[in-house]
Amino acid sequence: MSLSSFPGSSLSSSSSHPLVPYGWDTSWADAFAPYDAEGLIAGRVVRVDRGQCDVVTADGPLRADTAFVTPHDPMRVVCTGDWVAVEPAGDPRYVRTYLPRRSAFVRSTSSKRAEGQILAANVDHAVVAVSLAVELDLGRVERFLALAWESGAQPVVVLTKADLVPDAVTLGHLVQDVETTAPGVPVLTVSSTHGEGLDVLAAVISGGTSVLLGQSGAGKSTLANALLGDDVMDVQATRDVDGKGRHTTTTRNLLALPGGGVLIDTPGLRGVGLWDAETGVGQVFAEIEELAADCRFHDCAHLAEPGCAVLGAVESGELPERRLDSYRKLLRENQRIVAKSDARLRAEIRKEWKRRGAQGRAAMEAKRGGHR
């Protein structure tokens, strides 16, 4: 049964359409129209597991095989959050294709090959969960934010386990530290145990699809349960020795929220390597890129160049040195990742190294000449 023949519904977006709670709208209906004409079924992937996926459709949930979709390219496999066209019958049923993605959260794989791994698709908000039970790792927050901005989603930082910081002044300082690290990003504090701050977060993510990101032990599954109003996700105790948890969630699961919106819960991410995220890095460190516009040289590396506005801001105390160090680190990492798969860029990097080396040698020669 196609969507157009579903009782009381059509391919257009309406409040009564059974897929609206999962994000279906007129734009998706228009994109799916050619496949509807072929008799295929529209649905959203709620879970992927070993070459198969669970799909929610207007007819109810079904299980489908993903073999028809390119299986050997990590960027083109079916993933949680995709809207797909599924065969109306068969044993097994197959996903024929997925609709063009509006956004995609991608990280580099742990493989030595230059590959990206897509974690979630068609996401509007990237909720970065950060536990207050352990010392804040601002560098990791910046890394998550770079990936989130690059994906096309709006990041939101959620400081979980706020009940473990009872002193309001201390909590305020922690929030301020994260706000400085995340310019232009909402920073919320929540306590899933006491229910504090959940109403604000639920309102923020009620209008679309959100992916929940963070390390193991950040309280993501507990937070997901609190937002869902039910113990849907398993929760394990956090180790007292280091505040870290085990991988409670082992797959990415898409769940409709009772207050509106859709939530994708993900396993705890130990590695969050950048994948072609230069734009995202620039947005995380927007104040540095703004300062760089006033540097004397347009290609200033902010290392020791005369007239460097960025270094000037560090010297004056306007810009924390930690921020500049983190900015350099993420840009270098991103450049290495991109260069692995881009021969032209590798050549440009080598050329730039030679140019800088020649400049350094010329400067040394000039210095020596001045002392003769």
HELIX and SHEET records of a PDB file:
HELIX    1   1 LEU A    3  SER A    5  5                                   3    
HELIX    2   2 VAL A   20  TYR A   22  5                                   3    
HELIX    3   3 THR A   26  ALA A   37  1                                  12    
HELIX    4   4 LEU A  138  SER A  151  1                                  14    
HELIX    5   5 ALA A  162  LEU A  164  5                                   3    
HELIX    6   6 ALA A  168  THR A  181  1                                  14    
HELIX    7   7 LEU A  198  VAL A  204  1                                   7    
HELIX    8   8 LYS A  220  LEU A  228  1                                   9    
HELIX    9   9 GLU A  278  VAL A  284  1                                   7    
HELIX   10  10 ALA A  286  ALA A  292  1                                   7    
HELIX   11  11 ALA A  309  SER A  316  1                                   8    
HELIX   12  12 GLU A  321  LYS A  340  1                                  20    
HELIX   13  13 ALA A  343  GLY A  370  1                                  28    
SHEET    1   A 5 GLY A  60  ASP A  65  0                                        
SHEET    2   A 5 GLN A  52  THR A  57 -1                                        
SHEET    3   A 5 ILE A  41  ASP A  49 -1                                        
SHEET    4   A 5 TRP A  83  VAL A  86 -1                                        
SHEET    5   A 5 VAL A  95  TYR A  98 -1                                        
SHEET    1   B 2 ALA A 104  SER A 108  0                                        
SHEET    2   B 2 GLY A 116  ALA A 121 -1                                        
SHEET    1   C 6 VAL A 187  THR A 189  0                                        
SHEET    2   C 6 GLN A 154  THR A 160  1                                        
SHEET    3   C 6 HIS A 125  SER A 131  1                                        
SHEET    4   C 6 THR A 209  LEU A 213  1                                        
SHEET    5   C 6 VAL A 262  ASP A 265  1                                        
SHEET    6   C 6 ASN A 253  ALA A 256 -1                                        
END                                                                             
